[in-house]
Amino acid sequence: MSGLGLVLHPTRDVTEVVGIIERWATRHHKTLMVREEDQHRVPSGVEPVPAGEVATRADALISIGGDGTMLGALRSAIGDPKPVLGVHLGRLGFLVEVEPPELPEALSRLLSKDFTIESHACLACDVCGDDVVAFNDIALVRQPGAGFVSVTLAIDGQQYGYYRSDAVVVSTPIGSTAYSYAAGGPLISPAADSVVITPAAPMAGISRAVVLSPDEKIRLELQPNSSPVVVEMDGLVFRDAATEGTVDISYRRDAGLVVRFDPLRYQERNQLKMTLLDLPFLPEQLRELLPEELRRRGQQLPPPADPPPC
């Protein structure tokens, strides 16, 4: 593993984390790469390369940010999947595993191949003739104030029904904890192979989530009475104000490779995060639920008292 590609959060300060990686790479004589657009955000020892070449030239990718950055790293390597190590600089971070203080040990374990690979599927989508991939979900969302999304659903060429709702979300198992979950969809085990279609605020037509086999082909077709539709891919706008067309979706196994050092600990963290999402409290209210000792530990300690006179 001689070359590592860095994928940076678009806005967060990554200086400290990149510095840790750069010093480690220097000691171990490893090459670091970053896309040319991010050259000004990294030390001079990191090689800038064209954006499309980071994933192809690197032996592994290091995603520095949150889940969105991680998804971008996975998409960038879709043609030739590479192991992706996620370093947490985001908020919840369901995909990322490593916190910045743990990074030196994680890099050494990466070098010695002391890790496991968690394989992820994606949705391969034909959006009105354009090919895109989504590791979490693809969503057809109404424009505010312009009515409802109205689309028909066909599975393997057979008409199934229609949706009339604020949005229609098609997700992978890992995407079931994202937009689909917020819309009332089920939680799907990451170990399962399945596709979930969930309507958000349905007004008519199919009003429940539908779970499909990974081998079934999905087609969503926009109807003439639909509002203009925004097509989102992993939360990013891919097409704005579409008024006609179809979206064909198929499931692609083993499209992304995620580095895992402690799968059990990672799963336990995610279970806790999902539980906290369902609690109707603000962060400062959640703090009051902690035992007093933990609350005191989280408070800033007062300055030490002056020493007694001699």
Residue, then its C-alpha position, 0 to 999 in steps of 0.5 A: m500500500s504505497g499511495l493513499g488518496l485524501v478526500l476532504h470535507p468541502t468546508r471543514d478545517v482539515t488541517e490537523v487531521v491532514g497533518i497527522i496523516e502527512r507526518w505518518a506518511t513521511r515516516h513510512h515513505k508513503t505517497l499522499m494524493v489529493r485532487e488539484e482543487d484541494q491543493h491549497r488546503v494541504p501541505s506541500g508534500v501532498e501531491p495534487v492530481p486531477a480529481g478523476e485520478v485520485a481513486t485510480r492511482a491510490d491503493a486506498l482512500i482516506s475520507i476526512g469529514g462525515d458521512g457525505t464525504m465518505l459517500g463521495a469517496l465511495r462514488s469516486a472509486i466506483g469504477d475500481p473500488k478501493p478500501v476507504l478509511g473514514v475519519h470523523l469530522g462530521r456530526l453523526g457519522f454512521l459510516v465513519e469509524v475512526e476519530p482523529p486521536e485514533l488515526p496514528e494507530a489506524l494508519s499503522r493497522l491499515l499498512s499492516k492490513d490488520f482490518t476487515i472490509e465491509s462491502h457496500a452495494c449501490l444503486a446504479c441509476d439511469v436518470c433520463g439517459d444520464d448514469v449516476v450511482a448512489f450508495n445511500d439513496i436517490a430521491l425525487v423531491r417536489q419543489p416547494g409550493a409547486g404541488f406533489v411528486s406524481v410518478t408511476l412504479a414499474i418492477d421488472g417491466q410490470q406496472y405496480g402502482y403510483y405515488r403522489s407525495d412530497a418525495v419518493v426515496v429509493s434506498t440501499p440498506i445503509g441508506s435506510t437510516a437516512y432520508s428513507y428513515a426520516a420519511g417513515g421507512p423501515l431499518i434494514s440490516p446492512a447485511a441484507d441485500s434489498v432495496v426500499i422505496t419510501p414515499a414521504a408525506p403520501m397523499a394518494g397511491i402507494s402509501r407504505a414503504v415497499v421492500l424489493s429484491p436486489d435483482e428486481k429492476i425499478r422504473l419510476e416515470l414522471q407523470p404529466n400532472s406532477s410538479p417539477v421534480v428535483v432529483e437528489m443522489d445521496g443528498l446532492v442535487f443531480r437534476d433540478a426542476a425535471t418535468e418529464g422522464t424516467v429513472d431506471i434503478s438497479y442494485r449493484r453488489d460490492a460497489g464500495l469497500v469500507v475499512r473496519f477495525d472493530p466492527l462490533r464497537y462500530q455497530e454499538r456506536n451506531q445503535l446508540k446514535m440511532t437511539l439518540l435520534d429518536l429522543p425529542f431533546l435538544p443537546e443541552q437537554l440530553r446532557e441532563l440525562l447523564p449521571e452527575e459524575l459524567r456531567r462534571r467530567g464534561q464541564q470545564l475544570p476551574p483554574p487551580a487555586d493559588p499555592p499557599p504562602c511559604 
